[in-house]
């Protein structure tokens, strides 16, 4: 894939021309799409049912059948690599890695936040995609379109929402907030940013596999064997386990010190 990218860049082209299967399952939305030479052929998008483990592969099979493709026809797999739901990210990544390895084709991972920002194609403002991470935290970043390419301005991060807003306030410019979870912060954003804040419409809120496919055309492939999703934080269950056992270790240490005095 990198060789293809280099060759096309030398020819002044902006995108890879190939048959792409795109998979997005990093949050509540589940989306699968097939695109050929930058043209969407079929897409299935559902939201809120959280049945990715049972519905993602049937969705992939469905869009493939709608396009009249067989697995051997595929030339690239694009996948949303996170951040987001640990389970959702893992399901999408596992399917994408398996397909790419089995078919011996490139695997192109794209940030889930970048996929959401990609809904705002052509926007002149700084784009702030947001995914709720509970307890007042969020997954977020800043992207901006430049010469028709979506460029990262502030890298994906897991951060307290108030800390994030203060960081953005310290920068200049107008922000376009996008994503289904922005509604949870909209009132606070309005209070802090006033006229500096714009909000994308509902039609732009959900991540779509067709946007993922488009973004993958100008991205770099990774080895399916070594690709690791971008979780940005440990699963909540793992964090609780570590907190509990760290606390126990500290108590044991204090007891041992006390007994030795």
GUPATI-509491 format. One record per residue (C-alpha): residue number from 1; residue in three letters; x, y, z. Coordinates in steps of 0.001 Angstrom, whole numbers. Layout:
// residues N
@num:NUM, residu:ALA, u:X, v:Y, w:Z .
...
This chain:
// residues 261
@num:1, residu:UNK, u:0, v:0, w:0 .
@num:2, residu:UNK, u:2809, v:2432, w:817 .
@num:3, residu:UNK, u:4314, v:1783, w:-2595 .
@num:4, residu:UNK, u:973, v:2592, w:-4188 .
@num:5, residu:UNK, u:742, v:5768, w:-2146 .
@num:6, residu:UNK, u:4240, v:6884, w:-3161 .
@num:7, residu:UNK, u:3577, v:6172, w:-6802 .
@num:8, residu:UNK, u:300, v:8079, w:-6841 .
@num:9, residu:UNK, u:1759, v:11012, w:-4918 .
@num:10, residu:UNK, u:4471, v:11253, w:-7549 .
@num:11, residu:UNK, u:1774, v:11362, w:-10191 .
@num:12, residu:UNK, u:-36, v:14169, w:-8362 .
@num:13, residu:UNK, u:-3009, v:12064, w:-7368 .
@num:14, residu:UNK, u:-4751, v:12565, w:-4039 .
@num:15, residu:UNK, u:-6258, v:9146, w:-3368 .
@num:16, residu:UNK, u:-5746, v:5450, w:-3813 .
@num:17, residu:UNK, u:-8016, v:3919, w:-6420 .
@num:18, residu:UNK, u:-9126, v:529, w:-5163 .
@num:19, residu:UNK, u:-11935, v:-1597, w:-3745 .
@num:20, residu:UNK, u:-12237, v:-851, w:-40 .
@num:21, residu:UNK, u:-14247, v:-2430, w:2752 .
@num:22, residu:UNK, u:-14629, v:-22, w:5694 .
@num:23, residu:UNK, u:-15661, v:-1066, w:9213 .
@num:24, residu:UNK, u:-16689, v:1289, w:12045 .
@num:25, residu:UNK, u:-17832, v:-182, w:15358 .
@num:26, residu:UNK, u:-15943, v:1852, w:17939 .
@num:27, residu:UNK, u:-19022, v:3257, w:19680 .
@num:28, residu:UNK, u:-22810, v:2893, w:19657 .
@num:29, residu:UNK, u:-22911, v:3390, w:15912 .
@num:30, residu:UNK, u:-22092, v:401, w:13720 .
@num:31, residu:UNK, u:-21336, v:1029, w:10069 .
@num:32, residu:UNK, u:-19978, v:-1005, w:7159 .
@num:33, residu:UNK, u:-19412, v:210, w:3613 .
@num:34, residu:UNK, u:-17793, v:-776, w:347 .
@num:35, residu:UNK, u:-16307, v:1806, w:-1985 .
@num:36, residu:UNK, u:-14592, v:1548, w:-5341 .
@num:37, residu:UNK, u:-12357, v:4267, w:-6767 .
@num:38, residu:UNK, u:-13722, v:6775, w:-4268 .
@num:39, residu:UNK, u:-17363, v:5942, w:-5050 .
@num:40, residu:UNK, u:-19722, v:4526, w:-2426 .
@num:41, residu:UNK, u:-21417, v:1333, w:-3596 .
@num:42, residu:UNK, u:-23196, v:192, w:-435 .
@num:43, residu:UNK, u:-23404, v:1178, w:3225 .
@num:44, residu:UNK, u:-25239, v:-55, w:6328 .
@num:45, residu:UNK, u:-25339, v:2123, w:9456 .
@num:46, residu:UNK, u:-27194, v:1421, w:12695 .
@num:47, residu:UNK, u:-27114, v:3324, w:15966 .
@num:48, residu:UNK, u:-27710, v:2479, w:19599 .
@num:49, residu:UNK, u:-28364, v:-1257, w:19612 .
@num:50, residu:UNK, u:-24877, v:-2247, w:20833 .
@num:51, residu:UNK, u:-25084, v:-5652, w:19163 .
@num:52, residu:UNK, u:-21854, v:-5310, w:17223 .
@num:53, residu:UNK, u:-20646, v:-8797, w:18166 .
@num:54, residu:UNK, u:-23582, v:-10410, w:16371 .
@num:55, residu:UNK, u:-24457, v:-7831, w:13726 .
@num:56, residu:UNK, u:-21168, v:-6524, w:12333 .
@num:57, residu:UNK, u:-20237, v:-9556, w:10228 .
@num:58, residu:UNK, u:-23776, v:-9858, w:8774 .
@num:59, residu:UNK, u:-23575, v:-6148, w:7913 .
@num:60, residu:UNK, u:-20235, v:-6699, w:6173 .
@num:61, residu:UNK, u:-21670, v:-9650, w:4276 .
@num:62, residu:UNK, u:-24726, v:-7582, w:3296 .
@num:63, residu:UNK, u:-22805, v:-4653, w:1788 .
@num:64, residu:UNK, u:-20522, v:-7072, w:-40 .
@num:65, residu:UNK, u:-23538, v:-8787, w:-1593 .
@num:66, residu:UNK, u:-25127, v:-5445, w:-2514 .
@num:67, residu:UNK, u:-21934, v:-4530, w:-4361 .
@num:68, residu:UNK, u:-21736, v:-7961, w:-5987 .
@num:69, residu:UNK, u:-18297, v:-8557, w:-4510 .
@num:70, residu:UNK, u:-16607, v:-11652, w:-3180 .
@num:71, residu:UNK, u:-13905, v:-11444, w:-478 .
@num:72, residu:UNK, u:-11236, v:-12038, w:-3126 .
@num:73, residu:UNK, u:-12318, v:-8818, w:-4860 .
@num:74, residu:UNK, u:-11268, v:-6661, w:-1912 .
@num:75, residu:UNK, u:-8023, v:-4709, w:-2159 .
@num:76, residu:UNK, u:-8012, v:-2883, w:1174 .
@num:77, residu:UNK, u:-9636, v:-3011, w:4634 .
@num:78, residu:UNK, u:-10194, v:262, w:6509 .
@num:79, residu:UNK, u:-11105, v:172, w:10196 .
@num:80, residu:UNK, u:-11872, v:2703, w:12924 .
@num:81, residu:UNK, u:-9087, v:2085, w:15433 .
@num:82, residu:UNK, u:-10571, v:3916, w:18423 .
@num:83, residu:UNK, u:-10813, v:5550, w:20842 .
@num:84, residu:UNK, u:-14258, v:4620, w:22060 .
@num:85, residu:UNK, u:-15968, v:1587, w:23513 .
@num:86, residu:UNK, u:-13308, v:-988, w:24387 .
@num:87, residu:UNK, u:-15525, v:-3849, w:23254 .
@num:88, residu:UNK, u:-16678, v:-2107, w:20093 .
@num:89, residu:UNK, u:-13160, v:-1150, w:19055 .
@num:90, residu:UNK, u:-11905, v:-4679, w:19724 .
@num:91, residu:UNK, u:-14678, v:-6304, w:17672 .
@num:92, residu:UNK, u:-14042, v:-4106, w:14633 .
@num:93, residu:UNK, u:-10276, v:-4454, w:14902 .
@num:94, residu:UNK, u:-10443, v:-8241, w:15209 .
@num:95, residu:UNK, u:-12632, v:-8624, w:12121 .
@num:96, residu:UNK, u:-10518, v:-6172, w:10114 .
@num:97, residu:UNK, u:-7223, v:-7803, w:11105 .
@num:98, residu:UNK, u:-8549, v:-11271, w:10301 .
@num:99, residu:UNK, u:-9820, v:-10253, w:6874 .
@num:100, residu:UNK, u:-6674, v:-8330, w:5967 .
@num:101, residu:UNK, u:-4402, v:-11181, w:7059 .
@num:102, residu:UNK, u:-6502, v:-13904, w:5384 .
@num:103, residu:UNK, u:-6816, v:-12003, w:2091 .
@num:104, residu:UNK, u:-3224, v:-10656, w:2230 .
@num:105, residu:UNK, u:-4372, v:-7076, w:1585 .
@num:106, residu:UNK, u:-3528, v:-3757, w:3277 .
@num:107, residu:UNK, u:-5116, v:-2793, w:6599 .
@num:108, residu:UNK, u:-5609, v:969, w:7094 .
@num:109, residu:UNK, u:-6595, v:2072, w:10616 .
@num:110, residu:UNK, u:-8158, v:5518, w:11076 .
@num:111, residu:UNK, u:-8922, v:7381, w:14296 .
@num:112, residu:UNK, u:-12575, v:7116, w:15312 .
@num:113, residu:UNK, u:-12480, v:10823, w:16158 .
@num:114, residu:UNK, u:-11119, v:11636, w:12717 .
@num:115, residu:UNK, u:-13992, v:9706, w:11151 .
@num:116, residu:UNK, u:-16484, v:11916, w:13025 .
@num:117, residu:UNK, u:-14604, v:15080, w:12056 .
@num:118, residu:UNK, u:-14613, v:13865, w:8457 .
@num:119, residu:UNK, u:-18384, v:14397, w:8347 .
@num:120, residu:UNK, u:-17714, v:18139, w:8155 .
@num:121, residu:UNK, u:-15946, v:18109, w:4801 .
@num:122, residu:UNK, u:-15200, v:21601, w:3542 .
@num:123, residu:UNK, u:-15658, v:23338, w:6904 .
@num:124, residu:UNK, u:-13287, v:26250, w:7437 .
@num:125, residu:UNK, u:-13342, v:26055, w:11238 .
@num:126, residu:UNK, u:-11303, v:23932, w:13595 .
@num:127, residu:UNK, u:-13192, v:20674, w:14104 .
@num:128, residu:UNK, u:-13619, v:19248, w:17599 .
@num:129, residu:UNK, u:-15045, v:15691, w:17556 .
@num:130, residu:UNK, u:-16114, v:14457, w:20989 .
@num:131, residu:UNK, u:-16948, v:11034, w:22408 .
@num:132, residu:UNK, u:-18180, v:10780, w:25990 .
@num:133, residu:UNK, u:-15854, v:8742, w:28231 .
@num:134, residu:UNK, u:-17973, v:8985, w:31409 .
@num:135, residu:UNK, u:-17272, v:10657, w:34733 .
@num:136, residu:UNK, u:-16865, v:14067, w:33113 .
@num:137, residu:UNK, u:-14169, v:12806, w:30742 .
@num:138, residu:UNK, u:-14149, v:12659, w:26971 .
@num:139, residu:UNK, u:-12174, v:11403, w:23994 .
@num:140, residu:UNK, u:-11455, v:14339, w:21742 .
@num:141, residu:UNK, u:-9035, v:16053, w:19367 .
@num:142, residu:UNK, u:-8801, v:18980, w:16957 .
@num:143, residu:UNK, u:-8774, v:18498, w:13189 .
@num:144, residu:UNK, u:-8930, v:20920, w:10283 .
@num:145, residu:UNK, u:-9385, v:20632, w:6540 .
@num:146, residu:UNK, u:-6394, v:21879, w:4582 .
@num:147, residu:UNK, u:-6194, v:21505, w:786 .
@num:148, residu:UNK, u:-9049, v:18984, w:954 .
@num:149, residu:UNK, u:-7158, v:16826, w:3457 .
@num:150, residu:UNK, u:-8189, v:16408, w:7105 .
@num:151, residu:UNK, u:-5180, v:17374, w:9208 .
@num:152, residu:UNK, u:-4656, v:16663, w:12912 .
@num:153, residu:UNK, u:-4072, v:19847, w:14940 .
@num:154, residu:UNK, u:-4259, v:18364, w:18442 .
@num:155, residu:UNK, u:-3781, v:14628, w:18817 .
@num:156, residu:UNK, u:-6490, v:12299, w:20085 .
@num:157, residu:UNK, u:-6653, v:12363, w:23863 .
@num:158, residu:UNK, u:-8595, v:11143, w:26888 .
@num:159, residu:UNK, u:-9132, v:14143, w:29136 .
@num:160, residu:UNK, u:-11462, v:15760, w:31660 .
@num:161, residu:UNK, u:-13955, v:17882, w:29720 .
@num:162, residu:UNK, u:-13332, v:21030, w:31780 .
@num:163, residu:UNK, u:-9583, v:20730, w:31297 .
@num:164, residu:UNK, u:-10144, v:20271, w:27562 .
@num:165, residu:UNK, u:-12355, v:23324, w:27259 .
@num:166, residu:UNK, u:-9808, v:25493, w:29036 .
@num:167, residu:UNK, u:-7113, v:24245, w:26685 .
@num:168, residu:UNK, u:-9218, v:25177, w:23669 .
@num:169, residu:UNK, u:-10076, v:28574, w:25115 .
@num:170, residu:UNK, u:-6361, v:29373, w:25287 .
@num:171, residu:UNK, u:-6123, v:28968, w:21510 .
@num:172, residu:UNK, u:-7434, v:31354, w:18887 .
@num:173, residu:UNK, u:-10177, v:30708, w:16369 .
@num:174, residu:UNK, u:-13679, v:29324, w:16096 .
@num:175, residu:UNK, u:-14479, v:25689, w:16849 .
@num:176, residu:UNK, u:-17048, v:23441, w:15207 .
@num:177, residu:UNK, u:-18033, v:20754, w:17717 .
@num:178, residu:UNK, u:-19229, v:17504, w:16153 .
@num:179, residu:UNK, u:-20398, v:14130, w:17394 .
@num:180, residu:UNK, u:-23461, v:12572, w:18959 .
@num:181, residu:UNK, u:-22079, v:13064, w:22480 .
@num:182, residu:UNK, u:-21539, v:16813, w:22027 .
@num:183, residu:UNK, u:-25128, v:17286, w:23229 .
@num:184, residu:UNK, u:-23981, v:16280, w:26739 .
@num:185, residu:UNK, u:-21612, v:19238, w:26821 .
@num:186, residu:UNK, u:-23469, v:21735, w:24633 .
@num:187, residu:UNK, u:-24726, v:23989, w:27418 .
@num:188, residu:UNK, u:-21288, v:24236, w:29025 .
@num:189, residu:UNK, u:-19617, v:24830, w:25666 .
@num:190, residu:UNK, u:-22043, v:27655, w:24954 .
@num:191, residu:UNK, u:-21313, v:29260, w:28325 .
@num:192, residu:UNK, u:-17562, v:29175, w:27841 .
@num:193, residu:UNK, u:-17056, v:29758, w:24122 .
@num:194, residu:UNK, u:-20098, v:31877, w:23242 .
@num:195, residu:UNK, u:-19751, v:33034, w:19606 .
@num:196, residu:UNK, u:-16546, v:31034, w:19207 .
@num:197, residu:UNK, u:-18526, v:27769, w:19280 .
@num:198, residu:UNK, u:-20480, v:26282, w:16393 .
@num:199, residu:UNK, u:-22279, v:22957, w:16398 .
@num:200, residu:UNK, u:-22582, v:20462, w:13553 .
@num:201, residu:UNK, u:-26039, v:19216, w:12613 .
@num:202, residu:UNK, u:-27478, v:15862, w:13613 .
@num:203, residu:UNK, u:-26849, v:14473, w:10140 .
@num:204, residu:UNK, u:-23115, v:14939, w:10765 .
@num:205, residu:UNK, u:-23048, v:13467, w:14269 .
@num:206, residu:UNK, u:-22754, v:9746, w:13546 .
@num:207, residu:UNK, u:-19542, v:8111, w:12284 .
@num:208, residu:UNK, u:-20003, v:6536, w:8859 .
@num:209, residu:UNK, u:-17970, v:3829, w:7215 .
@num:210, residu:UNK, u:-18129, v:5637, w:3865 .
@num:211, residu:UNK, u:-16284, v:8595, w:5421 .
@num:212, residu:UNK, u:-13795, v:6160, w:6946 .
@num:213, residu:UNK, u:-13179, v:4675, w:3501 .
@num:214, residu:UNK, u:-12534, v:8120, w:2023 .
@num:215, residu:UNK, u:-10055, v:9010, w:4766 .
@num:216, residu:UNK, u:-8240, v:5701, w:4314 .
@num:217, residu:UNK, u:-7443, v:6571, w:700 .
@num:218, residu:UNK, u:-4803, v:9071, w:1819 .
@num:219, residu:UNK, u:-3605, v:7178, w:4918 .
@num:220, residu:UNK, u:-860, v:4648, w:5613 .
@num:221, residu:UNK, u:-1391, v:908, w:5939 .
@num:222, residu:UNK, u:-221, v:-1108, w:8946 .
@num:223, residu:UNK, u:776, v:-4722, w:9343 .
@num:224, residu:UNK, u:-2324, v:-6696, w:10426 .
@num:225, residu:UNK, u:-132, v:-8769, w:12752 .
@num:226, residu:UNK, u:1223, v:-5811, w:14710 .
@num:227, residu:UNK, u:-1680, v:-3355, w:14499 .
@num:228, residu:UNK, u:-3007, v:-2424, w:17940 .
@num:229, residu:UNK, u:-6185, v:-355, w:18460 .
@num:230, residu:UNK, u:-5960, v:3057, w:20107 .
@num:231, residu:UNK, u:-7911, v:2728, w:23348 .
@num:232, residu:UNK, u:-6255, v:5763, w:25054 .
@num:233, residu:UNK, u:-7290, v:4363, w:28444 .
@num:234, residu:UNK, u:-7693, v:1013, w:30109 .
@num:235, residu:UNK, u:-11137, v:-620, w:30350 .
@num:236, residu:UNK, u:-13109, v:433, w:33427 .
@num:237, residu:UNK, u:-13091, v:-3107, w:34848 .
@num:238, residu:UNK, u:-9295, v:-3290, w:34568 .
@num:239, residu:UNK, u:-8881, v:108, w:36229 .
@num:240, residu:UNK, u:-11104, v:-978, w:39134 .
@num:241, residu:UNK, u:-9159, v:-4222, w:39503 .
@num:242, residu:UNK, u:-5843, v:-2367, w:39614 .
@num:243, residu:UNK, u:-7169, v:181, w:42118 .
@num:244, residu:UNK, u:-8444, v:-2567, w:44393 .
@num:245, residu:UNK, u:-5272, v:-4631, w:44265 .
@num:246, residu:UNK, u:-2994, v:-1602, w:44568 .
@num:247, residu:UNK, u:-4904, v:-578, w:47660 .
@num:248, residu:UNK, u:-4540, v:-4093, w:49087 .
@num:249, residu:UNK, u:-799, v:-4079, w:48415 .
@num:250, residu:UNK, u:-432, v:-753, w:50189 .
@num:251, residu:UNK, u:-2364, v:-2033, w:53209 .
@num:252, residu:UNK, u:-228, v:-5183, w:53324 .
@num:253, residu:UNK, u:2913, v:-3067, w:53172 .
@num:254, residu:UNK, u:1747, v:-849, w:56049 .
@num:255, residu:UNK, u:870, v:-3928, w:58137 .
@num:256, residu:UNK, u:4321, v:-5454, w:57509 .
@num:257, residu:UNK, u:6053, v:-2209, w:58457 .
@num:258, residu:UNK, u:3965, v:-1873, w:61613 .
@num:259, residu:UNK, u:4656, v:-5447, w:62667 .
@num:260, residu:UNK, u:8396, v:-4972, w:62241 .
@num:261, residu:UNK, u:8553, v:-1946, w:64511 .
